[in-house]
Amino acid sequence: LFGLNLVEDLAKPMVVAALAKAGAPDRVQTSFSGADWAQSLKESQTCCAKMFKCLQDGDMPSFFAVMCDLAEALGLDVVQDVMRPMVEMGMEKAGVPGARRLLSRATLTEEEVRELSTCCGELLESLQKATLPEYELLEEVATLFGLNLVDDLAKPMVVAALAKAGAPDRVQTSFSGADWAQSPSKIQTCCAKMFKCLQDGSLPSFVMLCDLAKVLGLDVVHDVVKPMVE
């Protein structure tokens, strides 16, 4: 009735707005906004309708699946333009610095891309709610990208959590300089507990901090308690 272009004036801006509402990273929104929507008018309109239905229902995994279908229809690289930015944002929120550099090291197989797609649907759910993703989910994603679960994930997350908790620099330095390679499984268990506190909006307890210090072979009194008291 108003002579609008159904794609440029309606579908495209609505999708970009939906992506923003869903918590998608700016890089993802920019990729969709800059794509050539004229090449796939019918697919674009179909995907748009599905995306809004998923958003209405709060079904973020399905929303992400449709988002990937639309990305393919628009000629975007689903892994580079959609999935990697999503994972980067999730990791950065968890306190992992240099996530883009870490993730750029990997070339994913088709099977890994399928697994990553499932993970990203769950990641998007946490991003929309402005909460931290599950630690186990981050471990799964890190594994797909060939990251070291201790050095690339657990260690930087713990140091970031200590900084957030206001721990003295000496404590942060002690944890950062510890030998994290000596007992990976115990470290990951401690980190998962600490991360659960962050997810719930609280800080890791002092007991959790001491437990991790022991696992890392630190002197709990000298490296943790004294600097805290001072």
N, CA, C and O of each residue as an XYZ file, in Angstrom:
920
protein
N       0.822     -1.211      0.000
C       0.000      0.000      0.000
C       0.858      1.264      0.000
O       0.518      2.238     -0.671
N       1.943      1.259      0.731
C       2.792      2.444      0.838
C       3.967      2.423     -0.147
O       4.813      3.317     -0.136
N       4.008      1.399     -0.993
C       5.054      1.326     -2.001
C       6.427      1.021     -1.443
O       7.437      1.408     -2.031
N       6.476      0.323     -0.303
C       7.763      0.003      0.302
C       8.394     -1.218     -0.366
O       7.700     -2.070     -0.922
N       9.720     -1.282     -0.298
C      10.440     -2.460     -0.752
C      10.401     -3.468      0.389
O      10.931     -3.208      1.470
N       9.762     -4.640      0.147
C       9.522     -5.601      1.219
C      10.803     -6.125      1.877
O      10.798     -6.521      3.043
N      11.890     -6.119      1.119
C      13.146     -6.595      1.683
C      13.937     -5.467      2.328
O      14.239     -5.514      3.520
N      14.274     -4.444      1.529
C      15.121     -3.357      2.027
C      14.442     -2.516      3.111
O      15.081     -2.103      4.078
N      13.145     -2.268      2.938
C      12.441     -1.387      3.876
C      11.768     -2.127      5.029
O      11.389     -1.511      6.025
N      11.621     -3.430      4.900
C      10.887     -4.178      5.931
C      11.715     -5.330      6.513
O      12.104     -5.304      7.681
N      11.975     -6.343      5.672
C      12.631     -7.556      6.184
C      14.025     -7.285      6.748
O      14.339     -7.701      7.864
N      14.851     -6.595      5.984
C      16.241     -6.364      6.404
C      16.346     -5.615      7.732
O      17.001     -6.106      8.652
N      15.714     -4.429      7.863
C      15.821     -3.726      9.149
C      15.188     -4.487     10.304
O      15.637     -4.384     11.445
N      14.131     -5.262      9.999
C      13.487     -6.043     11.057
C      14.399     -7.164     11.543
O      14.450     -7.448     12.740
N      15.120     -7.802     10.622
C      16.034     -8.877     11.008
C      17.181     -8.326     11.836
O      17.546     -8.906     12.859
N      17.752     -7.210     11.403
C      18.850     -6.608     12.152
C      18.386     -6.235     13.560
O      19.120     -6.418     14.531
N      17.164     -5.712     13.661
C      16.607     -5.371     14.974
C      16.387     -6.634     15.810
O      16.612     -6.630     17.021
N      15.946     -7.713     15.158
C      15.726     -8.978     15.862
C      17.044     -9.555     16.370
O      17.107    -10.105     17.470
N      18.096     -9.427     15.562
C      19.412     -9.906     15.975
C      19.903     -9.142     17.206
O      20.467     -9.722     18.135
N      19.675     -7.833     17.188
C      20.082     -7.004     18.331
C      19.313     -7.420     19.583
O      19.888     -7.527     20.666
N      18.016     -7.652     19.427
C      17.175     -8.052     20.556
C      17.580     -9.431     21.081
O      17.466     -9.717     22.273
N      18.056    -10.277     20.160
C      18.449    -11.636     20.546
C      19.816    -11.670     21.217
O      20.240    -12.704     21.732
N      20.506    -10.521     21.207
C      21.816    -10.471     21.853
C      22.973    -10.835     20.943
O      24.086    -11.063     21.416
N      22.721    -10.892     19.621
C      23.789    -11.229     18.680
C      24.865    -10.140     18.681
O      24.540     -8.960     18.807
N      26.143    -10.517     18.540
C      27.235     -9.532     18.527
C      27.085     -8.511     17.406
O      26.445     -8.787     16.391
N      27.669     -7.342     17.587
C      27.611     -6.281     16.569
C      28.155     -6.759     15.233
O      27.618     -6.409     14.182
N      29.229     -7.565     15.267
C      29.817     -8.054     14.010
C      28.840     -8.888     13.206
O      28.839     -8.839     11.976
N      28.008     -9.655     13.900
C      26.997    -10.468     13.214
C      25.939     -9.563     12.598
O      25.534     -9.751     11.451
N      25.496     -8.580     13.375
C      24.499     -7.639     12.857
C      25.029     -6.901     11.625
O      24.300     -6.703     10.654
N      26.294     -6.498     11.672
C      26.907     -5.781     10.547
C      26.989     -6.661      9.311
O      26.758     -6.188      8.198
N      27.312     -7.931      9.491
C      27.398     -8.859      8.357
C      26.044     -9.000      7.666
O      25.965     -8.979      6.438
N      24.992     -9.143      8.450
C      23.651     -9.272      7.866
C      23.225     -7.961      7.204
O      22.647     -7.964      6.117
N      23.511     -6.865      7.857
C      23.114     -5.560      7.315
C      23.810     -5.256      5.992
O      23.231     -4.621      5.111
N      25.062     -5.715      5.857
C      25.826     -5.407      4.652
C      25.696     -6.437      3.546
O      26.307     -6.287      2.488
N      24.911     -7.479      3.772
C      24.763     -8.539      2.765
C      23.888     -8.081      1.592
O      23.175     -7.081      1.678
N      23.965     -8.839      0.500
C      23.149     -8.545     -0.693
C      21.817     -9.267     -0.580
O      21.687    -10.430     -0.960
N      20.841     -8.562     -0.056
C      19.527     -9.172      0.171
C      18.733     -9.376     -1.117
O      17.759    -10.129     -1.134
N      19.137     -8.723     -2.172
C      18.382     -8.805     -3.429
C      18.520    -10.171     -4.102
O      17.703    -10.536     -4.948
N      19.549    -10.917     -3.727
C      19.804    -12.182     -4.422
C      18.905    -13.329     -3.953
O      18.839    -14.369     -4.608
N      18.227    -13.151     -2.847
C      17.415    -14.261     -2.318
C      16.163    -13.714     -1.630
O      15.989    -13.874     -0.422
N      15.310    -13.078     -2.399
C      14.135    -12.403     -1.837
C      13.195    -13.375     -1.122
O      12.798    -13.135      0.019
N      12.841    -14.470     -1.796
C      11.861    -15.404     -1.224
C      12.394    -16.052      0.048
O      11.692    -16.125      1.057
N      13.658    -16.529     -0.004
C      14.253    -17.183      1.163
C      14.356    -16.208      2.338
O      14.146    -16.579      3.493
N      14.682    -14.959      2.018
C      14.820    -13.941      3.060
C      13.506    -13.725      3.795
O      13.467    -13.679      5.024
N      12.446    -13.594      3.035
C      11.135    -13.346      3.647
C      10.676    -14.542      4.482
O      10.108    -14.376      5.562
N      10.931    -15.751      3.969
C      10.552    -16.963      4.709
C      11.314    -17.055      6.029
O      10.726    -17.330      7.075
N      12.634    -16.821      5.971
C      13.467    -16.888      7.171
C      13.075    -15.816      8.181
O      13.073    -16.059      9.388
N      12.741    -14.620      7.674
C      12.345    -13.525      8.567
C      11.131    -13.901      9.396
O      11.093    -13.666     10.604
N      10.136    -14.489      8.735
C       8.907    -14.880      9.435
C       9.226    -15.918     10.517
O       8.700    -15.843     11.628
N      10.097    -16.893     10.186
C      10.466    -17.938     11.145
C      11.247    -17.361     12.326
O      11.034    -17.748     13.475
N      12.160    -16.425     12.023
C      12.977    -15.834     13.079
C      12.121    -15.106     14.105
O      12.349    -15.227     15.309
N      11.136    -14.349     13.630
C      10.285    -13.600     14.559
C       9.406    -14.525     15.385
O       9.107    -14.234     16.543
N       8.992    -15.643     14.789
C       8.193    -16.617     15.531
C       9.041    -17.225     16.652
O       8.575    -17.372     17.781
N      10.288    -17.576     16.330
C      11.195    -18.139     17.341
C      11.470    -17.138     18.454
O      11.515    -17.496     19.631
N      11.655    -15.876     18.064
C      11.942    -14.829     19.048
C      10.746    -14.628     19.969
O      10.905    -14.442     21.175
N       9.547    -14.668     19.391
C       8.313    -14.549     20.176
C       8.190    -15.680     21.190
O       7.773    -15.475     22.330
N       8.566    -16.892     20.741
C       8.443    -18.074     21.591
C       9.614    -18.226     22.561
O       9.587    -19.084     23.444
N      10.646    -17.387     22.394
C      11.831    -17.497     23.245
C      12.664    -18.724     22.930
O      13.426    -19.195     23.774
N      12.523    -19.245     21.712
C      13.244    -20.455     21.299
C      14.531    -20.043     20.585
O      14.573    -19.982     19.356
N      15.588    -19.760     21.367
C      16.819    -19.233     20.785
C      17.609    -20.260     19.963
O      18.199    -19.882     18.951
N      17.648    -21.539     20.352
C      18.334    -22.507     19.483
C      17.720    -22.568     18.084
O      18.440    -22.635     17.088
N      16.380    -22.545     18.011
C      15.722    -22.555     16.702
C      15.945    -21.236     15.970
O      16.111    -21.212     14.751
N      15.947    -20.137     16.729
C      16.233    -18.821     16.147
C      17.607    -18.836     15.490
O      17.785    -18.323     14.385
N      18.585    -19.436     16.189
C      19.942    -19.484     15.644
C      19.991    -20.336     14.381
O      20.681    -19.988     13.423
N      19.260    -21.453     14.374
C      19.244    -22.333     13.198
C      18.702    -21.586     11.980
O      19.248    -21.695     10.882
N      17.617    -20.822     12.187
C      17.034    -20.047     11.079
C      17.997    -18.934     10.665
O      18.118    -18.617      9.482
N      18.670    -18.352     11.636
C      19.650    -17.307     11.357
C      20.742    -17.844     10.434
O      21.180    -17.150      9.517
N      21.177    -19.075     10.677
C      22.198    -19.691      9.819
C      21.644    -19.956      8.420
O      22.345    -19.778      7.424
N      20.375    -20.383      8.353
C      19.744    -20.596      7.035
C      19.698    -19.291      6.245
O      19.965    -19.268      5.043
N      19.353    -18.206      6.940
C      19.284    -16.906      6.280
C      20.682    -16.450      5.855
O      20.850    -15.884      4.775
N      21.683    -16.696      6.705
C      23.058    -16.319      6.369
C      23.508    -17.016      5.086
O      24.121    -16.398      4.215
N      23.200    -18.304      4.980
C      23.553    -19.049      3.767
C      22.827    -18.488      2.551
O      23.418    -18.344      1.480
N      21.536    -18.170      2.718
C      20.748    -17.613      1.607
C      21.314    -16.270      1.149
O      21.220    -15.917     -0.027
N      21.901    -15.525      2.086
C      22.451    -14.207      1.766
C      23.907    -14.281      1.287
O      24.527    -13.261      0.989
N      24.437    -15.509      1.220
C      25.804    -15.677      0.741
C      26.868    -15.395      1.783
O      28.032    -15.189      1.440
N      26.479    -15.383      3.068
C      27.456    -15.158      4.134
C      28.166    -16.459      4.485
O      27.666    -17.545      4.194
N      29.330    -16.343      5.109
C      30.067    -17.501      5.607
C      29.545    -17.761      7.025
O      29.822    -16.992      7.945
N      28.800    -18.832      7.189
C      28.118    -19.092      8.464
C      29.102    -19.212      9.633
O      28.832    -18.722     10.730
N      30.229    -19.860      9.395
C      31.203    -20.029     10.475
C      31.891    -18.704     10.809
O      31.935    -18.293     11.968
N      32.428    -18.036      9.775
C      33.189    -16.810     10.000
C      32.304    -15.623     10.386
O      32.675    -14.830     11.251
N      31.138    -15.499      9.751
C      30.299    -14.315      9.957
C      29.277    -14.459     11.077
O      28.740    -13.463     11.563
N      29.010    -15.688     11.486
C      27.975    -15.904     12.508
C      28.515    -16.632     13.744
O      28.427    -16.126     14.863
N      29.071    -17.820     13.526
C      29.441    -18.651     14.678
C      30.649    -18.132     15.450
O      30.598    -18.016     16.675
N      31.736    -17.818     14.743
C      32.936    -17.355     15.447
C      32.675    -16.099     16.283
O      33.071    -16.058     17.448
N      32.017    -15.068     15.721
C      31.733    -13.879     16.543
C      30.889    -14.203     17.777
O      31.039    -13.583     18.830
N      29.992    -15.196     17.621
C      29.139    -15.589     18.743
C      29.979    -16.210     19.864
O      29.805    -15.893     21.041
N      30.886    -17.095     19.471
C      31.747    -17.757     20.440
C      32.702    -16.748     21.082
O      32.934    -16.783     22.291
N      33.250    -15.855     20.263
C      34.151    -14.812     20.784
C      33.468    -13.995     21.874
O      34.045    -13.737     22.930
N      32.227    -13.590     21.598
C      31.502    -12.759     22.557
C      31.247    -13.529     23.858
O      31.385    -12.979     24.950
N      30.871    -14.816     23.728
C      30.633    -15.633     24.914
C      31.887    -15.777     25.763
O      31.832    -15.697     26.990
N      33.028    -15.992     25.091
C      34.289    -16.163     25.819
C      34.764    -14.856     26.438
O      35.273    -14.841     27.559
N      34.597    -13.768     25.712
C      35.012    -12.469     26.251
C      34.193    -12.111     27.491
O      34.724    -11.558     28.455
N      32.911    -12.427     27.459
C      32.066    -12.177     28.630
C      32.530    -13.019     29.820
O      32.388    -12.618     30.976
N      33.087    -14.196     29.512
C      33.568    -15.083     30.573
C      34.945    -14.676     31.085
O      35.461    -15.267     32.033
N      35.539    -13.658     30.451
C      36.824    -13.158     30.928
C      38.030    -13.704     30.197
O      39.154    -13.590     30.686
N      37.813    -14.310     29.005
C      38.930    -14.848     28.223
C      39.434    -13.772     27.263
O      38.727    -13.423     26.318
N      40.628    -13.242     27.479
C      41.150    -12.211     26.578
C      41.668    -12.820     25.277
O      42.073    -13.982     25.243
N      41.650    -12.031     24.216
C      42.203    -12.500     22.937
C      41.443    -13.649     22.325
O      42.030    -14.493     21.649
N      40.113    -13.694     22.559
C      39.312    -14.816     22.048
C      39.381    -14.909     20.522
O      39.440    -16.008     19.971
N      39.374    -13.760     19.838
C      39.409    -13.791     18.370
C      40.700    -14.453     17.880
O      40.674    -15.272     16.961
N      41.814    -14.096     18.492
C      43.105    -14.680     18.099
C      43.123    -16.179     18.357
O      43.610    -16.949     17.528
N      42.594    -16.595     19.502
C      42.587    -18.016     19.851
C      41.730    -18.826     18.874
O      42.127    -19.903     18.428
N      40.558    -18.294     18.551
C      39.619    -19.033     17.716
C      40.036    -19.073     16.252
O      39.609    -19.956     15.509
N      40.863    -18.125     15.836
C      41.268    -18.057     14.426
C      42.251    -19.165     14.058
O      42.558    -19.357     12.881
N      42.749    -19.898     15.064
C      43.753    -20.929     14.798
C      43.160    -22.180     14.161
O      43.876    -22.953     13.524
N      41.858    -22.380     14.328
C      41.270    -23.667     13.957
C      40.566    -23.657     12.595
O      39.970    -22.660     12.185
N      40.656    -24.795     11.915
C      39.858    -25.057     10.715
C      38.918    -26.197     11.080
O      39.367    -27.288     11.430
N      37.622    -25.947     10.998
C      36.648    -26.918     11.487
C      36.178    -27.870     10.384
O      36.026    -27.484      9.225
N      35.954    -29.119     10.781
C      35.373    -30.099      9.866
C      33.855    -29.893      9.819
O      33.296    -29.145     10.622
N      33.201    -30.560      8.875
C      31.735    -30.441      8.764
C      31.057    -30.914     10.040
O      30.096    -30.297     10.498
N      31.551    -32.007     10.619
C      30.969    -32.543     11.851
C      31.137    -31.544     12.997
O      30.220    -31.346     13.794
N      32.317    -30.914     13.075
C      32.561    -29.930     14.128
C      31.678    -28.700     13.950
O      31.233    -28.100     14.929
N      31.428    -28.328     12.698
C      30.535    -27.191     12.438
C      29.122    -27.497     12.913
O      28.444    -26.631     13.465
N      28.683    -28.732     12.697
C      27.347    -29.127     13.178
C      27.283    -29.072     14.705
O      26.301    -28.591     15.272
N      28.315    -29.557     15.356
C      28.361    -29.504     16.825
C      28.406    -28.053     17.304
O      27.754    -27.685     18.281
N      29.193    -27.235     16.594
C      29.318    -25.826     16.968
C      27.992    -25.099     16.828
O      27.668    -24.219     17.625
N      27.225    -25.474     15.806
C      25.923    -24.852     15.594
C      25.004    -25.073     16.798
O      24.292    -24.162     17.221
N      25.027    -26.287     17.340
C      24.225    -26.596     18.530
C      24.693    -25.756     19.720
O      23.884    -25.201     20.462
N      26.012    -25.677     19.883
C      26.583    -24.883     20.987
C      26.205    -23.414     20.862
O      25.877    -22.763     21.854
N      26.252    -22.898     19.638
C      25.962    -21.476     19.427
C      24.508    -21.142     19.731
O      24.203    -20.041     20.190
N      23.610    -22.094     19.473
C      22.213    -21.872     19.829
C      22.060    -21.674     21.326
O      21.287    -20.824     21.770
N      22.797    -22.459     22.109
C      22.775    -22.331     23.574
C      23.480    -21.051     24.022
O      23.052    -20.391     24.970
N      24.571    -20.710     23.321
C      25.287    -19.477     23.643
C      24.399    -18.256     23.436
O      24.386    -17.335     24.253
N      23.657    -18.264     22.332
C      22.784    -17.140     22.025
C      21.718    -16.973     23.100
O      21.311    -15.857     23.421
N      21.275    -18.096     23.649
C      20.273    -18.052     24.718
C      20.821    -17.305     25.935
O      20.115    -16.502     26.545
N      22.081    -17.570     26.285
C      22.677    -16.887     27.430
C      22.958    -15.424     27.106
O      22.807    -14.557     27.967
N      23.368    -15.142     25.867
C      23.643    -13.763     25.479
C      22.368    -12.921     25.513
O      22.395    -11.756     25.910
N      21.252    -13.521     25.094
C      19.990    -12.780     25.113
C      19.571    -12.441     26.538
O      19.011    -11.377     26.798
N      19.850    -13.358     27.451
C      19.483    -13.139     28.855
C      20.539    -12.329     29.606
O      20.394    -12.045     30.795
N      21.604    -11.963     28.888
C      22.717    -11.199     29.483
C      23.324    -11.944     30.669
O      23.721    -11.336     31.664
N      23.391    -13.284     30.547
C      24.023    -14.106     31.585
C      25.265    -14.776     31.007
O      25.451    -14.817     29.791
N      26.096    -15.291     31.874
C      27.275    -16.015     31.408
C      26.864    -17.406     30.921
O      25.977    -18.029     31.504
N      27.502    -17.892     29.860
C      27.190    -19.250     29.395
C      27.677    -20.293     30.390
O      28.513    -20.001     31.245
N      27.156    -21.500     30.279
C      27.600    -22.584     31.151
C      29.088    -22.864     30.918
O      29.566    -22.809     29.785
N      29.806    -23.160     31.986
C      31.240    -23.448     31.862
C      31.465    -24.670     30.973
O      32.385    -24.697     30.155
N      30.617    -25.673     31.145
C      30.754    -26.897     30.338
C      30.559    -26.592     28.850
O      31.191    -27.212     27.995
N      29.678    -25.633     28.549
C      29.454    -25.235     27.156
C      30.705    -24.570     26.576
O      31.090    -24.826     25.435
N      31.326    -23.717     27.381
C      32.556    -23.066     26.938
C      33.667    -24.098     26.720
O      34.456    -23.981     25.783
N      33.718    -25.099     27.587
C      34.709    -26.171     27.420
C      34.469    -26.924     26.110
O      35.408    -27.258     25.388
N      33.195    -27.181     25.820
C      32.852    -27.909     24.593
C      33.275    -27.109     23.361
O      33.852    -27.656     22.420
N      32.980    -25.811     23.379
C      33.342    -24.951     22.256
C      34.863    -24.846     22.127
O      35.410    -24.914     21.027
N      35.534    -24.680     23.270
C      36.992    -24.579     23.261
C      37.625    -25.833     22.675
O      38.605    -25.748     21.936
N      37.067    -26.999     23.000
C      37.566    -28.266     22.477
C      37.420    -28.322     20.961
O      38.327    -28.771     20.261
N      36.275    -27.863     20.458
C      36.035    -27.860     19.009
C      37.069    -27.012     18.278
O      37.474    -27.336     17.161
N      37.492    -25.925     18.917
C      38.470    -25.032     18.292
C      39.913    -25.415     18.624
O      40.854    -24.705     18.268
N      40.070    -26.546     19.310
C      41.407    -27.027     19.604
C      42.152    -26.218     20.648
O      43.383    -26.196     20.651
N      41.418    -25.547     21.541
C      42.067    -24.740     22.570
C      42.520    -25.607     23.745
O      41.996    -26.699     23.963
N      43.482    -25.113     24.482
C      43.922    -25.764     25.703
C      42.943    -25.359     26.808
O      42.823    -24.178     27.133
N      42.250    -26.340     27.380
C      41.182    -26.037     28.334
C      41.675    -25.349     29.598
O      40.918    -24.645     30.266
N      42.945    -25.553     29.921
C      43.502    -24.900     31.111
C      44.106    -23.538     30.761
O      43.681    -22.511     31.289
N      45.094    -23.539     29.870
C      45.818    -22.295     29.559
C      44.969    -21.254     28.824
O      45.082    -20.055     29.082
N      44.115    -21.728     27.902
C      43.342    -20.796     27.085
C      41.978    -20.451     27.685
O      41.366    -19.456     27.297
N      41.502    -21.260     28.622
C      40.150    -21.047     29.150
C      40.140    -20.856     30.668
O      39.819    -19.771     31.154
N      40.486    -21.895     31.411
C      40.368    -21.848     32.875
C      41.235    -20.764     33.505
O      40.751    -19.965     34.306
N      42.511    -20.738     33.144
C      43.451    -19.801     33.762
C      43.050    -18.338     33.554
O      42.947    -17.603     34.536
N      42.819    -17.883     32.314
C      42.425    -16.474     32.144
C      41.092    -16.134     32.790
O      40.884    -15.007     33.241
N      40.165    -17.132     32.835
C      38.869    -16.885     33.461
C      39.030    -16.677     34.964
O      38.375    -15.813     35.547
N      39.905    -17.471     35.595
C      40.119    -17.346     37.038
C      40.788    -16.010     37.352
O      40.375    -15.316     38.281
N      41.806    -15.650     36.594
C      42.499    -14.380     36.821
C      41.526    -13.212     36.649
O      41.575    -12.241     37.404
N      40.644    -13.313     35.654
C      39.634    -12.265     35.442
C      38.657    -12.207     36.618
O      38.242    -11.127     37.039
N      38.295    -13.382     37.144
C      37.382    -13.438     38.289
C      38.027    -12.831     39.532
O      37.361    -12.148     40.310
N      39.323    -13.081     39.718
C      40.046    -12.507     40.855
C      40.071    -10.980     40.761
O      39.868    -10.279     41.752
N      40.323    -10.485     39.556
C      40.346     -9.031     39.359
C      38.972     -8.439     39.648
O      38.854     -7.386     40.275
N      37.933     -9.136     39.181
C      36.565     -8.660     39.403
C      36.220     -8.658     40.892
O      35.474     -7.803     41.367
N      36.776     -9.630     41.619
C      36.493     -9.744     43.052
C      37.309     -8.753     43.881
O      37.102     -8.620     45.087
N      38.243     -8.054     43.216
C      39.059     -7.073     43.923
C      40.227     -7.680     44.666
O      40.747     -7.079     45.607
N      40.651     -8.883     44.249
C      41.786     -9.535     44.908
C      43.060     -8.707     44.686
O      43.233     -8.126     43.615
N      43.949     -8.646     45.681
C      45.203     -7.885     45.539
C      46.027     -8.373     44.344
O      45.930     -9.530     43.937
N      46.821     -7.484     43.804
C      47.660     -7.834     42.652
C      48.560     -9.033     42.952
O      48.797     -9.872     42.083
N      49.060     -9.106     44.196
C      49.947    -10.219     44.570
C      49.237    -11.565     44.443
O      49.836    -12.560     44.034
N      47.960    -11.582     44.797
C      47.184    -12.826     44.692
C      46.990    -13.182     43.218
O      47.174    -14.333     42.821
N      46.619    -12.194     42.416
C      46.431    -12.427     40.980
C      47.722    -12.926     40.344
O      47.703    -13.838     39.517
N      48.852    -12.318     40.737
C      50.150    -12.708     40.187
C      50.510    -14.134     40.586
O      51.057    -14.890     39.784
N      50.200    -14.497     41.830
C      50.497    -15.856     42.303
C      49.722    -16.898     41.498
O      50.275    -17.921     41.094
N      48.443    -16.629     41.272
C      47.621    -17.572     40.500
C      48.069    -17.614     39.041
O      48.166    -18.682     38.437
N      48.336    -16.453     38.496
C      48.741    -16.376     37.092
C      50.070    -17.089     36.845
O      50.265    -17.693     35.790
N      50.984    -17.018     37.818
C      52.302    -17.611     37.645
C      52.422    -19.044     38.119
O      53.504    -19.627     38.051
N      51.321    -19.630     38.601
C      51.361    -21.005     39.112
C      51.493    -22.019     37.973
O      51.322    -21.683     36.801
N      51.798    -23.258     38.337
C      51.911    -24.337     37.360
C      50.533    -24.966     37.152
O      50.122    -25.862     37.890
N      49.842    -24.481     36.144
C      48.478    -24.943     35.881
C      48.430    -26.292     35.177
O      47.353    -26.867     35.017
N      49.569    -26.799     34.759
C      49.572    -28.048     33.987
C      49.606    -29.294     34.860
O      49.487    -30.407     34.348
N      49.766    -29.127     36.172
C      50.025    -30.297     37.012
C      48.804    -31.162     37.302
O      48.962    -32.367     37.502
N      47.614    -30.616     37.333
C      46.418    -31.437     37.597
C      45.197    -30.824     36.912
O      44.337    -30.248     37.579
N      45.117    -30.945     35.583
C      44.056    -30.313     34.789
C      42.631    -30.629     35.242
O      41.784    -29.737     35.300
N      42.367    -31.905     35.564
C      40.998    -32.288     35.911
C      40.531    -31.609     37.200
O      39.396    -31.139     37.281
N      41.415    -31.559     38.213
C      41.061    -30.901     39.473
C      40.889    -29.392     39.265
O      40.008    -28.767     39.855
N      41.746    -28.825     38.419
C      41.656    -27.387     38.125
C      40.323    -27.071     37.474
O      39.654    -26.108     37.848
N      39.934    -27.891     36.489
C      38.674    -27.656     35.779
C      37.474    -27.779     36.723
O      36.497    -27.041     36.593
N      37.556    -28.719     37.677
C      36.467    -28.868     38.659
C      36.344    -27.609     39.516
O      35.242    -27.107     39.738
N      37.481    -27.104     39.995
C      37.481    -25.877     40.806
C      36.955    -24.686     40.002
O      36.170    -23.878     40.499
N      37.405    -24.598     38.758
C      36.999    -23.474     37.905
C      35.504    -23.503     37.612
O      34.848    -22.462     37.577
N      34.974    -24.699     37.403
C      33.537    -24.826     37.135
C      32.724    -24.321     38.323
O      31.702    -23.658     38.141
N      33.176    -24.633     39.547
C      32.480    -24.165     40.754
C      32.551    -22.642     40.871
O      31.563    -21.982     41.192
N      33.750    -22.097     40.604
C      33.922    -20.646     40.689
C      33.069    -19.938     39.637
O      32.466    -18.899     39.903
N      33.033    -20.518     38.449
C      32.285    -19.905     37.355
C      30.784    -19.932     37.622
O      30.054    -19.033     37.206
N      30.330    -20.974     38.323
C      28.905    -21.089     38.665
C      28.502    -19.908     39.549
O      27.404    -19.369     39.409
N      29.387    -19.511     40.448
C      29.105    -18.347     41.302
C      28.954    -17.088     40.454
O      28.039    -16.291     40.666
N      29.863    -16.917     39.489
C      29.799    -15.745     38.617
C      28.502    -15.740     37.816
O      27.896    -14.690     37.604
N      28.083    -16.926     37.375
C      26.820    -17.053     36.634
C      25.645    -16.585     37.481
O      24.719    -15.944     36.985
N      25.699    -16.913     38.752
C      24.597    -16.571     39.664
C      24.667    -15.125     40.141
O      23.834    -14.680     40.931
N      25.667    -14.398     39.653
C      25.782    -12.984     40.003
C      26.528    -12.725     41.298
O      26.518    -11.608     41.815
N      27.178    -13.758     41.826
C      27.960    -13.579     43.056
C      29.438    -13.831     42.761
O      29.790    -14.237     41.654
N      30.289    -13.595     43.736
C      31.720    -13.817     43.560
C      32.121    -15.164     44.158
O      31.486    -15.632     45.103
N      33.169    -15.793     43.618
C      33.635    -17.068     44.189
C      33.982    -16.894     45.665
O      34.504    -15.854     46.066
N      33.692    -17.910     46.469
C      33.969    -17.817     47.901
C      35.472    -17.950     48.168
O      36.233    -18.434     47.331
N      35.865    -17.507     49.350
C      37.270    -17.588     49.746
C      37.716    -19.049     49.841
O      38.860    -19.383     49.533
N      36.798    -19.906     50.268
C      37.109    -21.340     50.373
C      37.430    -21.912     48.992
O      38.375    -22.685     48.840
N      36.634    -21.526     47.980
C      36.887    -21.989     46.604
C      38.260    -21.541     46.127
O      38.993    -22.288     45.479
N      38.587    -20.296     46.469
C      39.881    -19.726     46.081
C      41.024    -20.517     46.718
O      42.022    -20.816     46.063
N      40.870    -20.848     47.989
C      41.896    -21.615     48.701
C      42.007    -23.038     48.145
O      43.106    -23.581     48.029
N      40.867    -23.631     47.804
C      40.888    -24.983     47.220
C      41.690    -24.991     45.917
O      42.499    -25.890     45.684
N      41.459    -23.981     45.069
C      42.186    -23.909     43.809
C      43.671    -23.643     44.058
O      44.531    -24.196     43.373
N      43.963    -22.792     45.047
C      45.358    -22.491     45.389
C      46.104    -23.768     45.774
O      47.251    -23.971     45.375
N      45.448    -24.618     46.547
C      46.062    -25.882     46.962
C      46.331    -26.777     45.757
O      47.396    -27.382     45.641
N      45.339    -26.851     44.856
C      45.488    -27.683     43.657
C      46.666    -27.197     42.814
O      47.376    -27.996     42.204
N      46.866    -25.878     42.787
C      47.942    -25.287     41.992
C      49.295    -25.325     42.699
O      50.309    -24.903     42.143
N      49.296    -25.835     43.933
C      50.544    -25.937     44.674
C      50.999    -24.637     45.301
O      52.173    -24.485     45.637
N      50.078    -23.693     45.461
C      50.431    -22.417     46.094
C      50.422    -22.557     47.609
O      49.802    -23.468     48.157
N      51.112    -21.652     48.272
C      51.086    -21.586     49.729
C      49.877    -20.733     50.104
O      49.892    -19.514     49.933
N      48.827    -21.383     50.617
C      47.559    -20.693     50.864
C      47.734    -19.495     51.798
O      47.151    -18.434     51.575
N      48.549    -19.677     52.853
C      48.745    -18.583     53.815
C      49.544    -17.449     53.180
O      49.126    -16.291     53.210
N      50.693    -17.789     52.607
C      51.607    -16.774     52.073
C      51.077    -16.114     50.789
O      51.199    -14.902     50.610
N      50.481    -16.939     49.888
C      50.082    -16.426     48.574
C      48.654    -15.899     48.518
O      48.302    -15.155     47.603
N      47.824    -16.282     49.497
C      46.414    -15.873     49.442
C      45.999    -15.086     50.705
O      45.576    -13.933     50.617
N      46.127    -15.722     51.855
C      45.614    -15.117     53.087
C      46.336    -13.817     53.454
O      45.694    -12.790     53.677
N      47.672    -13.863     53.517
C      48.427    -12.664     53.923
C      48.175    -11.458     53.015
O      47.897    -10.369     53.516
N      48.265    -11.626     51.687
C      47.987    -10.468     50.828
C      46.574     -9.926     50.995
O      46.346     -8.723     50.868
N      45.627    -10.814     51.280
C      44.245    -10.381     51.488
C      44.139     -9.531     52.763
O      43.496     -8.481     52.777
N      44.783    -10.011     53.826
C      44.723     -9.305     55.109
C      45.450     -7.966     55.026
O      44.993     -6.963     55.573
N      46.582     -7.965     54.339
C      47.359     -6.742     54.206
C      46.581     -5.670     53.450
O      47.088     -4.568     53.246
